[in-house]
Amino acid sequence: MEGEEERGENRFRIDDYTVGFLPTVAYIPNFVTQSEQSQLLHHNYVYLQIYEVPASRWKSLKNRRLQNWGGVVHEKGLLPQPLPSWLTKITEKISQQTGLFPSPINHVLINEYLPDQGIMSHQDGPAYFPVVAILSLESPITIDFTPHPRSKDKDSTISTESTGSPVDEHHQCSVLLMPCSLLIFKDQAYTDYLHGIQDSEVLSLDKVVNTSEVMKLKDPGFPHSSLQELTSEGKVSTDQNNIFRRNSTRVSLTCRLVLKVHKNLFKF
């Protein structure tokens, strides 16, 4: 009982962290500390972490490499494998402090993106509970949300904000993901939108909805990227704020819950 009360006191109010026009996208800066980030990335004298696991754990794809933890996901569910203790620690923190998952997170994809790598716009499959939590490490990136193609066949949903101004809810936006931050998207953002990251070293900040994070990139002491503008001659200038160049590797943990778990593939 006392433990439940303590967890409740530490829980984030997700509504306080929503960004943009979609109330189902939330961004929590500094969800983990710099120390916790380091412990996840490297050996902490107790567990093997992301960059200390056997090389066979990495799967190389065309535009990135990844580690799959928790088992194999099929349309009908999960053929499970236990998460290692070092991942369970962070997934439990996400579950407890967001309160958005009905049972423990059981599947994690760890993606590594070099400065010119991204992931095509996509939608997560129906096997997952419709909540995604993405922890970003090491380097900033922008993730784009675009309406699912099927929504173009429907009339745009027009809502009215407290100001009385109409808002088109079906348009693209971007969220700037800083190191140690947690992005959560669910419900409408999960079912009606695609999400992706551009394969480019230079990314625009024009459609970023969490503009307060852009200010951090303006700090000359920020180590991982530089704000830049491409001139008409194709050269790089450093006096503008709407474009930044990626110059270091980003690692992300995509944490999800598969509700249907199967111990035997042939029992599907």
Residue frames as qw, qx, qy, qz and C-alpha x, y, z in Angstrom:
[[0.000, 0.885, 0.465, 0.000, 0.00, 0.00, 0.00],
 [0.293, -0.820, 0.104, 0.481, 2.74, 2.42, 1.01],
 [0.441, -0.165, 0.599, 0.648, 4.70, 1.52, -2.12],
 [0.262, 0.611, 0.655, 0.360, 1.68, 2.21, -4.31],
 [0.094, -0.948, -0.243, 0.184, 1.25, 5.63, -2.71],
 [0.390, -0.614, 0.343, 0.595, 4.91, 6.46, -3.32],
 [0.394, 0.152, 0.684, 0.595, 4.63, 5.43, -6.97],
 [0.131, 0.806, 0.559, 0.144, 1.51, 7.55, -7.31],
 [0.222, -0.889, -0.022, 0.400, 3.30, 10.59, -5.91],
 [0.365, -0.438, 0.530, 0.627, 6.11, 10.16, -8.45],
 [0.493, 0.453, 0.693, 0.268, 3.76, 9.72, -11.40],
 [0.092, -0.095, 0.265, 0.955, 3.78, 12.35, -14.13],
 [0.445, 0.614, 0.450, -0.472, 0.58, 14.12, -15.10],
 [0.523, 0.173, 0.613, 0.567, 0.75, 13.34, -18.81],
 [0.201, 0.866, 0.435, 0.144, -1.64, 16.19, -19.63],
 [0.260, -0.898, 0.096, 0.343, 1.02, 18.59, -18.35],
 [0.410, -0.443, 0.599, 0.526, 3.45, 17.38, -21.01],
 [0.617, 0.555, 0.545, 0.121, 1.33, 17.27, -24.15],
 [0.179, -0.475, 0.315, 0.802, 2.78, 19.14, -27.12],
 [0.028, 0.004, -0.681, -0.732, 1.30, 20.38, -30.38],
 [0.540, -0.049, -0.158, -0.825, -2.24, 20.04, -31.61],
 [0.727, -0.108, -0.651, -0.187, -2.58, 16.35, -30.72],
 [0.529, -0.630, 0.320, -0.470, -3.49, 15.79, -27.06],
 [0.984, -0.142, 0.101, -0.033, -2.17, 12.23, -27.39],
 [0.715, 0.414, -0.260, 0.500, 1.49, 13.23, -27.91],
 [0.507, -0.861, 0.040, 0.002, 3.51, 13.99, -24.76],
 [0.630, 0.508, -0.348, 0.472, 7.14, 14.99, -24.34],
 [0.663, -0.745, -0.028, 0.061, 8.95, 14.71, -20.99],
 [0.417, 0.737, -0.426, 0.319, 12.42, 16.32, -20.92],
 [0.027, 0.518, -0.722, 0.458, 15.11, 14.90, -18.65],
 [0.879, -0.247, -0.172, -0.370, 13.17, 11.73, -17.93],
 [0.910, -0.205, -0.138, 0.334, 16.49, 10.09, -17.05],
 [0.297, -0.888, 0.222, 0.271, 19.62, 11.72, -15.69],
 [0.419, 0.738, -0.524, -0.073, 22.97, 11.94, -17.44],
 [0.266, -0.428, 0.844, -0.185, 24.20, 9.26, -15.06],
 [0.732, 0.194, 0.589, -0.281, 21.32, 6.94, -15.93],
 [0.673, 0.691, -0.142, -0.224, 21.99, 7.55, -19.63],
 [0.163, 0.668, -0.726, 0.027, 25.62, 6.53, -19.19],
 [0.474, -0.201, 0.818, -0.258, 24.62, 3.43, -17.26],
 [0.795, 0.409, 0.334, -0.298, 22.25, 2.36, -20.03],
 [0.591, 0.743, -0.286, -0.132, 24.85, 2.83, -22.73],
 [0.422, 0.565, -0.672, 0.226, 27.89, 1.31, -21.10],
 [0.698, -0.145, -0.669, 0.208, 29.05, -1.31, -18.62],
 [0.345, -0.744, 0.139, -0.556, 28.17, -0.35, -15.04],
 [0.055, 0.432, -0.829, 0.349, 30.17, -3.13, -13.36],
 [0.549, 0.026, 0.691, -0.470, 26.99, -5.11, -12.71],
 [0.718, 0.465, 0.503, -0.123, 25.23, -5.66, -16.03],
 [0.370, 0.019, 0.548, 0.750, 26.22, -5.58, -19.68],
 [0.280, 0.653, 0.290, -0.641, 24.48, -2.58, -21.21],
 [0.657, 0.693, 0.127, -0.268, 23.63, -1.48, -24.75],
 [0.467, 0.772, -0.430, -0.037, 27.19, -1.21, -26.08],
 [0.216, -0.522, 0.809, -0.162, 28.53, -4.10, -24.04],
 [0.860, 0.109, 0.394, -0.304, 26.23, -6.89, -25.27],
 [0.605, -0.075, 0.679, 0.408, 27.55, -9.54, -27.70],
 [0.091, 0.327, -0.434, -0.834, 27.86, -8.35, -31.30],
 [0.047, -0.227, -0.919, -0.320, 25.32, -10.99, -32.34],
 [0.046, 0.600, 0.641, -0.477, 22.66, -8.96, -30.52],
 [0.155, 0.571, -0.116, -0.798, 22.89, -6.25, -33.17],
 [0.589, 0.458, 0.640, 0.187, 20.92, -6.61, -36.40],
 [0.147, -0.355, 0.280, 0.880, 22.12, -4.41, -39.25],
 [0.468, 0.694, 0.538, -0.103, 19.46, -2.86, -41.48],
 [0.532, 0.590, 0.262, 0.548, 19.83, -0.61, -44.52],
 [0.076, 0.754, -0.014, 0.652, 19.68, 2.64, -42.59],
 [0.409, -0.659, 0.407, -0.483, 20.40, 1.72, -38.95],
 [0.486, 0.067, -0.864, 0.114, 21.13, -1.18, -36.64],
 [0.598, -0.468, 0.061, -0.648, 19.04, -2.45, -33.76],
 [0.074, 0.110, -0.942, 0.309, 18.70, -4.82, -30.84],
 [0.631, -0.324, -0.400, -0.581, 15.46, -6.70, -30.23],
 [0.048, 0.147, -0.827, 0.540, 14.60, -7.53, -26.61],
 [0.541, 0.040, 0.417, -0.729, 11.57, -9.33, -25.24],
 [0.578, 0.175, 0.797, -0.003, 11.00, -11.89, -27.96],
 [0.103, 0.077, 0.677, 0.724, 9.52, -12.17, -31.44],
 [0.382, 0.385, 0.344, -0.767, 6.39, -10.19, -32.27],
 [0.114, 0.223, 0.853, 0.458, 3.83, -11.78, -34.59],
 [0.301, -0.333, -0.333, -0.829, 0.45, -10.51, -35.71],
 [0.689, -0.463, -0.482, -0.280, -1.21, -12.69, -33.12],
 [0.654, -0.755, 0.013, -0.042, 1.09, -11.88, -30.23],
 [0.037, 0.804, -0.577, 0.142, 4.51, -12.28, -28.69],
 [0.931, -0.025, -0.324, 0.168, 6.73, -15.34, -28.48],
 [0.283, -0.933, 0.141, -0.173, 8.44, -14.06, -25.34],
 [0.723, 0.117, -0.410, 0.544, 11.94, -13.92, -23.95],
 [0.449, -0.768, -0.315, 0.331, 12.62, -12.25, -20.57],
 [0.224, 0.907, -0.119, 0.335, 13.95, -8.70, -20.64],
 [0.629, 0.112, -0.474, 0.606, 17.40, -8.34, -19.03],
 [0.406, -0.645, -0.478, 0.437, 17.49, -6.70, -15.61],
 [0.261, -0.283, 0.053, 0.922, 19.07, -3.48, -16.91],
 [0.150, -0.251, -0.521, -0.802, 16.14, -2.99, -19.30],
 [0.395, -0.579, -0.712, -0.034, 13.51, -4.01, -16.76],
 [0.336, -0.441, -0.347, 0.757, 14.73, -1.21, -14.51],
 [0.028, 0.155, -0.190, -0.969, 13.98, 1.49, -17.10],
 [0.313, -0.305, -0.695, -0.571, 10.74, -0.07, -18.37],
 [0.382, -0.550, -0.694, 0.263, 9.41, -0.28, -14.82],
 [0.178, -0.375, -0.167, 0.894, 10.25, 3.38, -14.34],
 [0.162, -0.047, -0.466, -0.868, 8.36, 4.27, -17.53],
 [0.385, -0.421, -0.780, -0.259, 5.33, 2.19, -16.53],
 [0.383, -0.533, -0.591, 0.469, 5.18, 3.49, -12.97],
 [0.163, -0.398, -0.099, 0.897, 5.75, 7.16, -13.74],
 [0.207, -0.004, -0.462, -0.862, 3.42, 7.41, -16.74],
 [0.436, 0.185, 0.698, -0.537, 0.66, 5.06, -15.58],
 [0.540, 0.430, -0.248, -0.680, -0.26, 4.37, -19.21],
 [0.449, 0.232, -0.836, -0.214, 0.44, 0.65, -19.51],
 [0.797, -0.337, -0.038, -0.499, -2.07, -1.88, -18.08],
 [0.952, -0.257, 0.093, 0.137, 0.68, -4.47, -17.50],
 [0.478, -0.630, 0.370, 0.487, 4.51, -4.48, -17.56],
 [0.460, 0.744, -0.356, -0.329, 6.24, -3.44, -20.77],
 [0.856, -0.157, 0.488, 0.070, 7.49, -6.63, -22.41],
 [0.753, 0.410, 0.305, 0.414, 9.12, -5.55, -25.68],
 [0.156, -0.870, 0.145, 0.445, 11.96, -3.09, -26.37],
 [0.756, 0.508, 0.141, 0.388, 13.69, -2.18, -29.62],
 [0.389, -0.730, 0.149, 0.542, 17.02, -0.39, -29.29],
 [0.646, 0.692, 0.201, 0.252, 17.86, 1.58, -32.43],
 [0.471, -0.513, 0.183, 0.694, 21.18, 3.20, -33.26],
 [0.480, 0.831, 0.262, 0.099, 21.11, 6.06, -35.78],
 [0.557, -0.090, 0.141, 0.814, 24.24, 7.55, -37.32],
 [0.015, 0.484, 0.116, -0.867, 24.00, 11.29, -38.17],
 [0.310, 0.230, -0.472, -0.793, 22.60, 10.62, -41.67],
 [0.213, -0.152, -0.955, -0.143, 20.25, 7.78, -40.72],
 [0.470, -0.063, 0.244, -0.846, 16.54, 7.70, -39.93],
 [0.249, 0.197, 0.946, -0.062, 13.48, 5.52, -40.30],
 [0.135, -0.250, -0.573, -0.769, 10.74, 5.75, -42.88],
 [0.476, -0.133, 0.224, -0.840, 7.30, 6.93, -41.79],
 [0.413, -0.082, -0.898, -0.131, 5.35, 3.98, -40.48],
 [0.634, -0.433, 0.085, -0.635, 2.67, 2.83, -38.09],
 [0.150, -0.302, 0.904, -0.261, 3.22, 0.23, -35.38],
 [0.372, -0.093, -0.846, -0.370, 1.34, -3.02, -35.82],
 [0.638, -0.440, -0.199, -0.599, -1.91, -4.15, -34.20],
 [0.757, -0.146, -0.595, 0.227, -0.12, -6.59, -31.91],
 [0.322, 0.082, -0.439, 0.835, 0.91, -3.70, -29.64],
 [0.158, -0.753, -0.539, 0.341, -1.13, -1.93, -26.99],
 [0.360, 0.759, 0.251, 0.480, -1.68, 1.57, -28.49],
 [0.303, -0.942, 0.130, 0.062, 0.90, 3.39, -26.36],
 [0.801, 0.336, -0.157, 0.470, 4.55, 3.92, -27.37],
 [0.406, -0.891, 0.119, 0.163, 7.28, 5.28, -25.10],
 [0.765, 0.479, -0.098, 0.420, 10.57, 6.28, -26.77],
 [0.531, -0.774, 0.093, 0.332, 13.58, 7.14, -24.65],
 [0.596, 0.753, -0.111, 0.255, 16.22, 9.16, -26.54],
 [0.721, -0.568, 0.138, 0.372, 19.92, 8.99, -25.68],
 [0.655, -0.154, 0.295, 0.678, 23.13, 10.76, -26.72],
 [0.156, -0.052, 0.362, 0.917, 22.00, 13.06, -29.54],
 [0.406, 0.444, 0.349, -0.718, 18.94, 15.15, -30.49],
 [0.128, 0.150, 0.819, 0.539, 16.64, 14.35, -33.40],
 [0.478, 0.157, 0.095, -0.859, 13.30, 15.46, -34.82],
 [0.217, 0.209, 0.951, 0.071, 10.54, 12.90, -35.26],
 [0.291, 0.044, -0.300, -0.907, 7.78, 13.68, -37.74],
 [0.354, 0.339, 0.813, -0.313, 4.10, 12.87, -37.34],
 [0.234, 0.138, -0.474, -0.837, 2.10, 12.80, -40.58],
 [0.724, 0.103, 0.270, -0.626, -1.55, 11.86, -41.12],
 [0.523, 0.018, 0.842, 0.131, -2.15, 8.28, -42.17],
 [0.045, 0.043, -0.616, -0.785, -2.97, 8.17, -45.91],
 [0.108, -0.483, -0.856, -0.151, -6.43, 6.84, -45.16],
 [0.098, -0.646, -0.446, 0.612, -7.25, 10.06, -43.29],
 [0.025, -0.260, 0.340, 0.904, -6.88, 12.01, -46.53],
 [0.148, -0.299, -0.806, -0.489, -10.03, 10.36, -47.77],
 [0.249, -0.683, -0.653, 0.213, -11.96, 11.85, -44.90],
 [0.014, 0.893, 0.103, 0.438, -12.89, 15.43, -44.20],
 [0.367, 0.291, -0.514, 0.718, -10.34, 17.19, -42.00],
 [0.453, -0.642, -0.594, 0.169, -11.49, 17.33, -38.41],
 [0.111, 0.572, -0.081, 0.809, -11.90, 20.92, -37.34],
 [0.503, -0.555, -0.578, 0.325, -11.88, 21.70, -33.62],
 [0.023, -0.862, -0.033, -0.506, -12.05, 24.95, -31.71],
 [0.508, 0.028, -0.543, 0.668, -9.50, 25.92, -29.11],
 [0.249, -0.643, -0.531, 0.493, -10.27, 28.04, -26.08],
 [0.107, -0.339, 0.142, 0.924, -9.50, 31.06, -28.23],
 [0.572, 0.575, 0.365, -0.457, -12.34, 30.16, -30.57],
 [0.272, 0.632, -0.545, -0.479, -10.00, 29.71, -33.53],
 [0.964, 0.178, 0.029, -0.194, -10.54, 26.65, -35.77],
 [0.249, -0.619, 0.730, 0.147, -7.67, 24.17, -35.83],
 [0.821, 0.323, -0.391, -0.264, -7.05, 21.57, -38.51],
 [0.710, -0.496, 0.485, -0.120, -6.14, 18.43, -36.59],
 [0.910, 0.180, 0.332, 0.171, -4.86, 16.56, -39.67],
 [0.441, 0.850, -0.255, 0.134, -1.51, 18.06, -40.57],
 [0.816, 0.146, -0.371, 0.418, 2.15, 17.27, -40.07],
 [0.310, -0.902, 0.219, -0.206, 4.17, 18.24, -37.04],
 [0.688, 0.311, -0.542, 0.369, 7.58, 17.43, -35.57],
 [0.656, -0.753, 0.014, -0.052, 8.82, 16.91, -32.03],
 [0.337, 0.691, -0.560, 0.309, 12.42, 17.67, -31.08],
 [0.914, -0.365, -0.174, 0.016, 13.73, 14.78, -28.99],
 [0.041, 0.815, -0.503, 0.286, 16.62, 15.82, -26.77],
 [0.507, 0.186, -0.802, 0.255, 18.98, 13.39, -25.01],
 [0.070, -0.057, -0.798, 0.596, 17.47, 11.83, -21.85],
 [0.474, 0.067, 0.079, -0.874, 13.90, 12.75, -22.91],
 [0.284, 0.210, 0.934, -0.056, 10.85, 10.51, -23.15],
 [0.383, 0.083, -0.343, -0.854, 8.32, 10.77, -25.99],
 [0.318, 0.238, 0.881, -0.256, 4.90, 9.18, -25.54],
 [0.416, 0.128, -0.309, -0.845, 2.25, 8.87, -28.20],
 [0.210, 0.180, 0.936, -0.218, -0.99, 6.95, -28.00],
 [0.381, 0.599, 0.581, -0.399, -4.60, 6.69, -29.14],
 [0.524, 0.818, 0.158, -0.179, -5.21, 9.11, -32.04],
 [0.070, 0.816, -0.532, -0.215, -1.49, 9.74, -32.63],
 [0.430, -0.253, 0.863, 0.084, -0.96, 5.96, -32.68],
 [0.556, 0.378, 0.740, -0.022, -3.88, 4.99, -34.94],
 [0.432, 0.845, 0.306, -0.081, -4.29, 8.00, -37.27],
 [0.123, 0.926, -0.335, -0.119, -0.71, 9.14, -37.79],
 [0.898, 0.227, -0.174, 0.334, 2.57, 7.79, -39.15],
 [0.368, -0.887, 0.237, 0.145, 5.85, 8.60, -37.44],
 [0.874, 0.294, 0.044, 0.384, 9.35, 8.67, -38.88],
 [0.383, -0.760, 0.208, 0.482, 12.80, 10.29, -38.93],
 [0.585, 0.789, -0.142, -0.124, 14.42, 11.74, -42.05],
 [0.877, -0.036, 0.155, 0.454, 17.56, 10.16, -43.50],
 [0.355, 0.798, 0.001, 0.488, 19.48, 13.42, -43.43],
 [0.550, -0.112, -0.375, 0.738, 22.26, 15.12, -41.49],
 [0.026, -0.038, 0.068, -0.997, 20.43, 18.45, -41.81],
 [0.114, -0.540, -0.834, -0.004, 16.94, 18.72, -40.31],
 [0.105, -0.503, -0.161, -0.842, 14.43, 21.55, -40.28],
 [0.126, -0.244, -0.726, 0.631, 12.95, 22.85, -37.04],
 [0.222, -0.153, -0.240, -0.933, 10.13, 24.74, -38.78],
 [0.652, -0.321, -0.447, -0.522, 7.39, 22.35, -37.68],
 [0.409, -0.029, -0.775, 0.482, 8.72, 21.54, -34.21],
 [0.427, -0.687, -0.398, -0.432, 5.92, 21.92, -31.65],
 [0.686, -0.637, -0.206, 0.285, 7.99, 21.81, -28.45],
 [0.399, 0.806, -0.076, 0.430, 9.76, 25.08, -29.21],
 [0.466, -0.839, 0.256, -0.118, 11.17, 25.45, -25.70],
 [0.880, -0.206, 0.324, 0.279, 13.58, 22.60, -26.48],
 [0.631, 0.652, 0.095, 0.410, 14.88, 24.46, -29.53],
 [0.140, -0.946, 0.199, -0.213, 16.30, 27.08, -27.18],
 [0.776, -0.492, 0.362, 0.158, 18.66, 24.45, -25.78],
 [0.803, 0.309, 0.285, 0.421, 20.18, 23.99, -29.22],
 [0.227, 0.916, -0.003, 0.330, 20.98, 27.70, -29.27],
 [0.584, -0.767, 0.246, 0.097, 23.33, 27.28, -26.35],
 [0.442, 0.734, -0.516, -0.014, 26.89, 27.44, -27.78],
 [0.214, -0.485, 0.816, -0.231, 27.92, 24.92, -25.16],
 [0.874, 0.093, 0.323, -0.351, 25.46, 22.27, -26.29],
 [0.336, -0.500, 0.729, 0.326, 27.73, 19.47, -27.61],
 [0.571, 0.138, 0.804, 0.093, 25.66, 17.39, -29.98],
 [0.436, 0.619, 0.557, 0.342, 24.44, 19.62, -32.80],
 [0.179, -0.303, 0.025, 0.936, 24.67, 23.08, -34.29],
 [0.390, 0.742, 0.455, -0.302, 21.89, 25.30, -35.57],
 [0.300, -0.246, 0.514, 0.765, 22.51, 26.20, -39.16],
 [0.572, 0.665, 0.223, -0.426, 20.99, 27.55, -42.35],
 [0.636, 0.111, 0.558, 0.522, 21.85, 26.37, -45.84],
 [0.107, 0.611, -0.114, -0.776, 22.50, 29.34, -48.11],
 [0.731, 0.588, 0.065, -0.340, 21.45, 29.50, -51.77],
 [0.371, 0.676, -0.630, -0.096, 25.01, 28.53, -52.72],
 [0.908, -0.056, -0.413, -0.046, 24.69, 25.32, -50.72],
 [0.369, 0.336, -0.602, 0.624, 27.12, 26.48, -48.06],
 [0.533, -0.568, -0.611, 0.140, 26.42, 26.31, -44.36],
 [0.002, -0.587, 0.184, -0.788, 25.86, 29.45, -42.31],
 [0.418, -0.241, -0.774, 0.409, 25.55, 29.46, -38.51],
 [0.044, -0.005, 0.242, -0.969, 23.39, 32.54, -37.96],
 [0.584, -0.177, -0.312, -0.729, 19.92, 31.05, -38.33],
 [0.360, -0.223, 0.746, -0.515, 17.80, 28.93, -36.01],
 [0.798, 0.177, 0.089, -0.569, 15.50, 26.89, -38.20],
 [0.884, 0.311, -0.348, -0.027, 17.92, 24.13, -39.26],
 [0.463, -0.698, 0.544, -0.053, 20.37, 22.00, -37.35],
 [0.628, 0.459, -0.623, -0.082, 23.02, 19.54, -38.42],
 [0.924, -0.364, 0.086, -0.082, 23.29, 16.18, -36.70],
 [0.355, 0.720, -0.578, 0.147, 26.88, 15.38, -35.83],
 [0.141, -0.353, 0.871, -0.311, 26.73, 12.42, -33.44],
 [0.342, -0.132, -0.908, -0.204, 25.07, 9.03, -33.00],
 [0.548, -0.263, 0.212, -0.765, 21.63, 8.74, -31.42],
 [0.201, -0.056, -0.976, 0.068, 20.34, 5.71, -29.54],
 [0.541, -0.221, 0.026, -0.811, 16.67, 5.17, -28.78],
 [0.065, 0.068, 0.970, -0.224, 14.70, 2.67, -26.72],
 [0.517, -0.135, -0.333, -0.777, 11.23, 2.04, -28.12],
 [0.093, -0.015, 0.895, -0.436, 9.24, 0.48, -25.28],
 [0.581, -0.073, -0.327, -0.742, 5.89, -1.22, -25.94],
 [0.493, -0.086, 0.757, -0.420, 3.48, -3.77, -24.55],
 [0.441, 0.035, -0.756, -0.483, 2.26, -6.82, -26.45],
 [0.634, -0.254, 0.308, -0.662, -0.93, -7.93, -24.69],
 [0.975, 0.061, -0.012, -0.213, -1.10, -11.43, -26.18],
 [0.080, -0.654, 0.752, -0.015, 1.81, -13.59, -25.08],
 [0.955, 0.119, -0.142, -0.231, 2.25, -17.11, -26.42],
 [0.533, -0.585, 0.608, 0.064, 4.67, -19.59, -24.91],
 [0.557, 0.017, 0.773, 0.304, 4.35, -21.88, -27.90],
 [0.151, 0.312, -0.406, -0.846, 4.21, -20.58, -31.46],
 [0.206, -0.123, -0.877, -0.416, 2.00, -23.48, -32.52],
 [0.049, -0.514, -0.775, 0.365, -0.72, -22.47, -30.08],
 [0.098, 0.200, -0.110, -0.969, -1.49, -19.31, -32.04]]
